[in-house]
């Protein structure tokens, strides 16, 4: 798979997409209009090592549902990722067997380099 999972209404995602300038061989998936499937979540988990790695603790939903106070399991993370697109740490870039998750400066730079190798 060569794909970027992002949120079209997220200004950070849009800024990073422009910076990456991904080749046409990489498809885009706006997770609001085209939600993640269970198969996609499974594949992302296998590349990242856990559902937790894909989960954003900075999302509004995380704070609204007071999830910080709960002891979340991998099953919980999977449930929220499938049910609430906003909890995905964005953007997520998958290049074959590599995955880049989130908007940390180092991750964005590594992903950009990998996209243009």
N, C-alpha and C positions, 0 to 999 in steps of 0.2 A: 504494500500500500504506500502511496505517495500522496499525502493529504494534509491539509491544514484545517483544524477544527477551530472556529473562531465565532465571535458574536458581532454581527454587523453593526449593532448599536453601541459597541464598546470602542471608545476613542483610542484606548491603548492598543487594542487589537488592530485597528485600522492603521495607526501609526507604525506598528511593527510590520504589518503586511507590506506597507509602502517601502519600509527599510529593507525588508527581505527581497522584494522584487522577484518573487518565486517564478521559476520557469513554467511554461504551460503544461509540462508533464506532471505538475503538482496540482491536484484539484482542491477546491475550497468547499468547505461545508459550514454554512451558517447554522449553528446548533439551535437557534430559535425556530427557524422555519423548517429545518430538517433535523429533528432531534436525533441524538445518538441511539443506535440500536443496541440491543443486548450483545450481539456479536461484536460490534465495534468496541463496546466497553470491555468485553473479554480480551480482545486483541490489545487494546491500550494497556490493560492490566498486565498482560503477559510481557509486554515490552517494558513497562515501568516498574514491575515487581509487586505493585499493590494498588488497590483502589484508593487508598489514602494518599498516595503520591499524586493522584489526579484531582484531589479534592481541595478546593480553595477555602481556607479559613477566613478569608477576607470578604467573602460574599455577604450580601445583606441577609440572605436567608439563614446563613449560619448564625448570625447575631440575633435575628428575629425569633428563631426557634430555640434560642439559647442552647445550641448544641455544644457549646464549650463546657457546659455543666454536665453533659452526658458522656458516658464512657462508650464511644462509638466503636463498633466492630467492623471488620471488612464487609460483612453483609449489610450493615447500616450504610457504609460509604457507597456501596454498589447501589443500594436502593435510592439514595439521594441523587446520585449521578444519573440514574435512569429517569427519575421522576422530576428533577428540578435542574434544568440546563444551566442555571446561573451558578451552580456550585462547582462546575468544571474549572479548574485552574487554566486560564487561557493566555495566549493561544497554545494549541498543541500541534506540533509538527511531527508527522511520521514520515520517515524516509526509509522505506524497506524495513530493516531490522533496528533502526535507530529511532529514538523518541526524544523530543525536546518539549518540556512542559513549563509553561508560565512565561512571565515577562521580566524575570530578573536579567539584568544587563549581561551577565556572563552567558546565560542560556540563550538569549537573543543573538549574541555575537557568535556563539558556537553553531547555532542553527543556520545563521546567514552563511557562515563559512561552508557548512555541509551542503547547503542548497546550491552553491556555486562551485563545487569541486568537480 
